[in-house]
């Protein structure tokens, strides 16, 4: 996805998986509280991000990524970029 930032790509994955509009997916949005993510969807989110970015994600490393902003920061460190 040339030209898309890591944040945009993560937002696209989250919106598709959780069926939420992009404007709800803000840096402070809690996956569970604000976006309605259920526990099984956390596994699906990891798999979708692995596919989107072509990398492996250690579930233990992302256990504390409970907001969209934390997930974006993790992916930026993982794959580089903004």
PyMOL commands that set and color helices and strands:
alter all, ss='L'
color gray80, all
select helices_A, chain A and resi 6-18+22-24+39-53+68-79
alter helices_A, ss='H'
color red, helices_A
deselect
rebuild
show_as cartoon
